Amino acid sequence: MTVRVRFAPSPTGMFHVGSARSALHNWVVAKQSGGTFVLRIEDTDASRNHPRWVDGIVRAMEWLGIDGDGYEGPYFQSSYAGEHTKAAQQLFDAGKAYYCDCTRETLEQRTGNKYGGYDGFCRDRGLGPGDGHALRFRTPDEGVTIVKDLVRGEPTFENNLIEDFVIARGDGSAVFLLANVVDDITMEITQVIRAEEHLPNTPKQQMLWEALGHTPPVWAHVPIIVNEKRQKLSKRRDKVALEMYRDEGFLAEAMRNYLMLLGWAPAGDREIVPWSVVEEEFSLADVNPSPAFFDVKKLTAFNGEYIRALPVEQFIERCRPWLTGPFVDAEEKGETGFGITPPPWAPEAYDPAVFAAVAELAQTRIALLAEIVSYVDFFFLDAPVVDEAAWAKADLTLLPDVIAAYSEVDWNAEALKESLLAVGEQRGLKLGKAQAPVRVAVTGRSVGLPLFESLEVLGRERTLDRLRAAVARA
């Protein structure tokens, strides 16, 4: 049997990192088996959907590397409304569903509890379709529903504890439970791999699969992702948008690697592994069902490792969007808030040759590609952006002597270092103390790229101009 998996997000907002992990789980299972990955957009909630979120999902998937051979979509759930209606009618005609005109208020009056479940009042009333008549599935009164789950074993649900649930609204439109099942049947999905939060719906969906005359898919419910307080990641409280991480300069391969480790690990003590290893070793049976901690600090450290492992030519290319664009200004970001912000220099001031000269020095120091701007901005600005706290601590009285020495010295990193060392020794200063005011005057900051290599690239005249400006400001 050909494996067909699907990822079915709703286009109602940013792309959650938990959704990204579910997508990757489906993708790797499809790749391992030579099967098919289907992207289905569940867009039936018209009040919350927007095309920009669909575009965001597609771009996020491409960024993660989910495309090419074995990829289908995106398909849209709204396109299958006719199939949903047919399935609802089939269940009604077979006596497996019935119409109900109970309102929430009348149900509360009968049960005396606004949180009570449906009491089966309309099961045998023989109602037909009509305004305000919802279609309910007739849940078996006895027995159990066993969900065979590759991650969780065989969760068992007592049928008499599952109420007769609604499968179509009063206007005839299918609710999520039915639409989801019908779409999976229509698309011949063989495995449903999704987040643990969907497990309570699974016995109902399994009943629908069987009632419609089909064998249910293989289920796998992967663990929820939690923050450092062991709370489920929430977009209202936590940083969860994949687009935000992308725009900060996380590498797709680092993000893929880290997300796959949330609940699973490759053999041995390895954590940083190429995708080829993931494809070879990943198994849903090895996924730990316990909640997985999304550790941003660890992800950042991962990203730094991946950045440092890049060939310098690739590093230069990966940095390019933060240095030359395409950029997104505040107005263009709009409601999504996503996009790379332009750097503080004018576009014509950027010199790719200058960046190439210092790229290898910067590569060992950054953990996020967006950090590159603050490391190299002083090369492309007329005057550096000054860290006032660093300026206040700097002993600028040394600078006139440095100006005199640097006016004559050979302009290379080693000679610049030796010259400043000599100036410092005249005042009883070690090199670290002597270079601090020079760094602040030239770069505006107290930390950054190696100073003397930076001065060599910046050039004599620009360096002396900044030293003189610092003396004047002091």
Summary of the structure (lengths in Angstrom):
residues: 474
radius of gyration: 30.4
end to end distance: 77.0
largest distance: 102.1
contacts: 1424
relative contact order: 0.09
helix: 50%
strand: 11%
